Amino acid sequence: MKVYTTAPLEDPRKARTIYRQLEDIGYDGAFSFEAKHDPFLTLAVASEHTEKLQLGTAIAIAFARNPMNLANLGYDMQSISGGRFILGLGTQVRPHIEKRFSSTWSKPAARMREIVQAIRTIWDCWEGNSELKFKGEFYTHSIMIPAFNPGPNPYGPPPIFTGGFGPLMTRVAGEVSDGFIAHPFNTRKSLLENSMPALKKGLEISGRSRNDLHIMCSTLIITADTEEEFEASKLAARKQLAFYGSTPAYLPTLQCHGWEDVHKELNTLSKQGRWDDMTGLISDEILQSIAVVGPRNEIATLITERLDGIADSVSLTHNRYPDPGYWADTVQELRRMRE
């Protein structure tokens, strides 16, 4: 199983050092995240300070851009990184698309499918395989003159991964993406009962097989070196899971365990602004079902057991630990286990 992570990057200037640290630790790849900073610029810098590390966006917000813009970014990053780039795309939620980015939100699954298809059509044109003729429900691309055509990429077009949670967006990944990024608010049961059937359906629609899709599971990890740190880590995770659990979009994970009432309580408290009261609703059972929880020397084994038969790679997740080296021992053990 390959091992990835999202770089803890509050200061984009640290892209010069953090990604190299992650490469030296032994990660197979590291991602940027679109929050306070642009997800592409830091990776362009990181590519100049790394040699083997795969670099990707997890995720760049697709609906805040258009297919031509994303095609350029992905193509250039693939060239700059020497063929080490993954174009990871996600949707963000409607209020942010409309009110933060002043962009259009409609039919998110259909729009994401079309974005990926349009990017591929643009790349196919640049590779010299066809003229640019794409006409969809949301996007039309029909002109490409030599002055704006970069020509074939020396490393070929990069893979496109898409994130998803609900059945429609997950199915889109099976239909058109090279990889699927699973959200950390999942259990083994929800991945098996919700995500995998949707991916299978998408693969069947496109006439592809499971081997044509890379499945990456972002997984919340909870461990520590002292009891005090362990309890603090669990509390931080409970707060994060309480936030996710209060959101209707993430209800399916709770539903497949019969925890619908927990969602109702969390949702009610969130509307009242009672965020601290929500934490106590995340029981040990919920915590241990969604997160991988245990002593440090058992984490690699627990991750492997959680994702066995599901994932091709894991992305280690915990916002409480910005230290790039915090999971170094786990990374080395996971690499050892796959050899």
N, C-alpha and C positions, 0 to 999 in steps of 0.2 A: 504494500500500500504506500503510495507516494504521500509526502508530508508537506503541507503548505501552511501559510499563516498570512494574516493581514498585518502589514508593518504598522507598529504603534507610532504614528507620525503626527504630532501636534505642530512641530516646526518643520516646514518643508526643506529648510536648509540641511536638515539632518539626513536627507535622502542620500547624501554623499557617503554616509558612514553606516547607517542602519541596515541597508540592504546588503552591504558587504559583510556585516556581522552575521546576518541571517544565512548568507552563502557559506561563510566559514563554519557556522554551527552544523550545517548539513541539510538544511531545508532544501527540498526540490524546487520550491517556488515561493514567491511572496507577492502579495497583492497590495494595491492601494485601494482606498475607499473614498467615495465622493461624499464628503461632509463639509469640513471647513476649508478644504483646499481642492484645487483641480486634480483629478486622479491621473491625468496623463503627464503633466509636467514633471512630477516627482519621479515617475518611472523613466522618463527621458534622461534625467540626471542619474538615476540609479543604474541605468544600462551602461553608463560610462565608467562605473565604479565596480561592476561585477563582470564575471566571465561565463559562469555556467547557470546561474540562478534563473529560473523561468519567472517572467514578470507579467503581471496582469492586473486588470481592473476588476474589483469585486465589491461593488459594481460601479460602472459608469451609468449615469441616468440617461437612458436612451431617449425618453420622451422630451427631454430638454434640448435635444439635438435633432438632426435630420440624417438620413442615410448617407448622403454625400459627405457631410461633415465627419461622420463616424468612419466612413470608408477611408477618408484621408488620414485621420488620426490612427486608425488601426494599421494601415499600410505603412505609414511613416514609422510608427513604433516598431513594427516588425523589422524594418530595415535598420533602424538605429540600434536595436537590441541584438542584431545578428541572428534573427529568427527565433527569438526567445519569448515572443509576446503572445498573450491571450487577451482577446477583446471580450471582457466580461460585461454583460449588459443587464440592467434591471429597470423597473418601471418607476419606483417611488410612488407615493400615494397621491391621489387626486388634488388635495388642497395645495401641496407643494408644487405640483406641476403647473397648476393654474395661477396660484397666488405668489409663489416664490420665483418661478421661472417665466411666468406669463406665456405658457405654452398650452397646447391643446391636449386634453384628456378625453379619450373616447375609445370604447371597445378595446381595452388594454391587451387582451390576448391576441386578437386579430391584428392590432397595430404592431405588437412586438414581432409576430410572425412575418409581417410585411417588411418591417425594418430589416430583419435578418436577410430575407430574400432579396431586398433591394441592394443591400451592401454586397451580397454575393454577385449580383448582376453587374454592379459597378466594377468590382474586382475582376470579373470575367472579361469585361471590356478592356481593362487596363492590361490584363495578361495577354491580350491579343486574340482571344477566343471568339469574340462576338462584338457586334455593334451594341451601343447602349440603348436598349429599348425596354424600359420597365414602366408599366402602367398598372397601378393598383388602386385600391379604394382610398388610400390616404396619401400616397406619394407617387409622383411621376418623374422619371428621369429619362430624357430622350435626346440630350445633346452632350457631346464630348468632343472637343476639338483638340488637336495636338498640343496646343499651348497649355492645356490643363490636364493632359494625360501623362502620368508619371511613367507609364510603360511597365513591363513585367517587374515584379519584385524579385530581387536576387535570392530571396529565401522562400518565395511563394507567399500567398496570403496567409494571415494568422488564423488560428482556430477561433470560433465564436462560441462563448459559453453564455447561457442565460440563466438568471436566477428565477425562482418561482416558488410558490407555496400552494395555492389553490389548484384544483384539477385542470382548469383550462390553461393556465400559464405553464404548468408542469408538462401538460401534453404538448404544448408548443415546442418545448425543449426537445422532446422526443421526435417531433416532426422535422425541425429545421436546424437545430443547434449541434455543435460538435461536443458540447459538454453541458451538464446541468449542475448548478450550484444550489444545494439544498440549504434551507434556512436552519439556523441552530435551534429554533423552537419546534423540534421534532423528537420523537422517541423512536426506538427501533420498531415498535408496533405501528406507529403512524407512517414511518417510511415504507414499511412493508404493505400496509393496507391502503394508504392514500397515495403516496408518491410513486411507487413502483408500478402499480396498475396504470396510472395516468401516463407515465413514461412509455410503458409498453404499448399503449393505445396509439400514442404519437408515432412510435417507431413503426407500428403496423401500417399506419396511414401513409407514411413516407416510403414504405417498402424496405426499411432498414432493419438491422439486427442490434441486439444489445452491445455487440462489439463495436458498433459505430458511434456509441455515445459514452463519453467519460462522465462518471458520476462523482462529484465532489461533495462531501458532507461537512459543512461548517458545524463544529461540535464544541459545545461549552465544556470547559475542563475546570474541575475544582479539586485542588490539592494544595498542600502547604508543608512547610518544614517544621512548624510548631502548631500546637493546638490553638493558640490564640489567632494565628494567621489563618488557620483552617476555618475557624468560626467566622472570621471577618470575610473570608472568601465566599463562604456559603451565604452570608447575609447579602453581600453584593449581588450574588447570582439570584437570590430570591427576589430582590428588587427588580432586577432586569426581567425575570420571568413573570413577575406580577404585571409589569407594564405590557409585555407581549400578551399575557393571558387576558388582559382587560379589553383587547382589541378584537372586534368581531372577525376580522380577517384570519386570525390565528385560532379560531374556535375548533376547527377540525381535529387538531392534535388532542385537545381536551376531550372532544366528543368520543373519539375512538377508545378512550379509557373510562368513559362514563362520568367525566368531570364537568359536565355542562353547568352544574350549579355553581362551581367555583368561578367560571367565567361570568355568570350573572352577577355574583357578588363583587368581583373585581371591576366589572364594567360600571356598576352602580357607584362604587367608591371612587372610581376615577372621575366620574362626572361631578362628584362632590369635592374633588380636589384632595381627598384623604389618602394621599400616596403612601404615607407611613403605615397606615392601617392595612394596606393591601398586602404587605410583605408577609404577614402571618398566615395568609391564606395559601401560601405555597408550602405544602406539607413536605416532609422528608420523602414520601413516596413520589410526589410530583417532581421534586428536585432531582432525585436519583434516576427517574425515568427519562428526563429531558437532558440533564447534564451527565457527564462522566465524573463520578465522585469517588475518591479513594486516596490511599497513600501514594506518595510519589512513585515508589518502585513498582506499583501495580497499574499505573495509568496506561502504559502502552498496551498491556494485555487487555485491559478493560475497553480501550478504544477498539482494538481488533475484534473483540467479542461483539461489541455493539454494532459494528459496521460490516461484519463478515457476511459475504454473499450479497451485499448491497453496493458498497462504494469502491471506487478505484483509488480514491485519495481522501484524505482528511485535512481539513483546515482547522488548526488549533485556535480556539477562541476563548479569550477572557480579557475584557477591557481593564480589569483591575491590575494587571501586570504589564506595564509598558516596557519592561526590561526585555530587550530582544533575546537575551540568553536564558530567560527564566525556564523555558521548556527544552533546553539543550539536551538534557539527559533522556527525556522522553523521545525527542527526535532521533537520537542515536539508537535507542532501543527499538523504535519502530523500523528504522532502516536495517538493523541487525535481523529483526524478525522476518523481513521480506527476502533476505538473501539466502 
